[in-house]
Amino acid sequence: MDRAVHRRCRRELARILRRLYTTNRNTYLQQLKVRVRDTETSYVKRLKRSTTSMVSVFRNGSQGLGAPGRMSKGMGGHLWQYFNSPFNVVFMTTNIFAFAGIVAFSTLIDIRHLHVEATKNQAVQPALAGSGHGSGMLMVNPGTIRRHMYPMVTTMVDPQTERVPLPELPELTPEDQEALEHAEEQDQTLEFLRRKISEKSKELAAAKAETETATEVATAVETPLQTYTEADIDIPTKPTRVLTRNSTDTKASLFHMLYSYEIFWSLLQDSGKDAKASSFNSPEWGKEISEIRQNIPDFKGFVQNLNMFYNAWNEEFQESGAVGSAKSTPQSTENFAIPTWLPFPKRLQKSCKRLYANKLETLEDFQKFYEDTGSPQLKELLRMWYYDNYRQFESKDSRSSELFYNELLNDTVKNPPVFKKYASVVLNPENVRSKMMFSKVRVDKEGKVPVVHLDTMVNLLQDYLKLKDDEDRSDAYLRLVHMIKNNAYISPVDKGVYVQLYGDDKTKSPSGWMSRLQGSSDKKAQSQLYEALGQDERLVSLLKELH
């Protein structure tokens, strides 16, 4: 076939294709309807003839044709007859689209399988790092790859390791690697620190506001003392010798009382206008007293009365919440220590030294502290303080406790209000201090009763005789004599005379009580008792003086 024939064949094919696509739509549909009505047999016969002719032409070439033009015409006609058939066009179009759909579906399925395999292998890659599979290669099963569909993927698989190499990543420095490993932990730590900083900032803001408010209130309140801040106070303390909370409260309470009284006493020592700080032994103490005098112009009106001072101090102290007061807390008690006493006056220095050296845990400890005190004023304060704080001590010996009571009673004669308080311990059966200061005996099934020695009753009677101007003296005489007459008995242990501190209720003092204690009849017990009372010279002398 020469070039001219070849060109004519191409032009003929182009004309046929143009005719196929440019035929009027209605004409083509009419022809399609007519051809569809052809019988299947005639269509098959024509198809066979056309196929046989085309095969003969392609097999024999120009030999079966008389001339090139004839071959071209016969081939074009057969092609036109073949492709012009409506059934063939529909059939071929359907096959092409079906084949394209199958290929596309198969391709999508294979791509999905490959993606799933790659995802699984990436998930287990860290676990395989220590077993020889951590060299940066992705594990792939070649059986899951369609070699005829993905030739270039299969060529990437290493036949020995059956792995596909992953793209190389830039090497990380040790610092970057550590940061990546602890990234989540660092995020949590950072969030925790931010939260703590926020909470602490709020606390500091609240504390600052509270401090400013307290400072404003303290400044607004009129006070004779200079206002100090925490930074201004630097007092070194002695190592504490406190063993119990009770001992700590006792020391704290006594220290506050002695310190307050020393200020009160210093103000009254020199009330002249020329009083200066240099008149005191300690310059620091004198400066403090001078400032108080300036802030309280009418300090001269202070009455030098210890009872007034103690009552005022005790009321303020119990409400202050200081260590040893009624409102103190265990936390404040633990932190208490007597401050250094070098800046204090000499008398207060001696008191602080004795407080520091004494444990003050028992009544015997307080008795020693009381007897070692040389100042009459301080002793008077200690007697008033002990009456209110008797529960702080327990006595190991009830007899020694009663002897100390007699000592306090004799020392308070010159102070009638305090003397009457101590006398009420014996005269008033409802005073609970009698159970702490005196010994007790069991007289019936109801329990033990506190008792005192006859000497205590005689001392009390003798001290009342010294209060010549007291209006209640006569009632006290009658009460004491009545108690000695009705409640006295002779102890079977030491044969001494004792008086029970029962009330006047006869049901609590049966008639046969003394006789049972003495192991004799009631009349005999009474006779022995009166004989013992008559032998006490002090009692007989005082009774004569009453007449």
Order of alpha helices (4+ residues) and beta strands (2+ residues): alpha-alpha-alpha-alpha-alpha-beta-alpha-beta-alpha-alpha-alpha-alpha-alpha-alpha-alpha-alpha-alpha-alpha-alpha-alpha-beta-beta-alpha-alpha-beta-beta-alpha-alpha-alpha
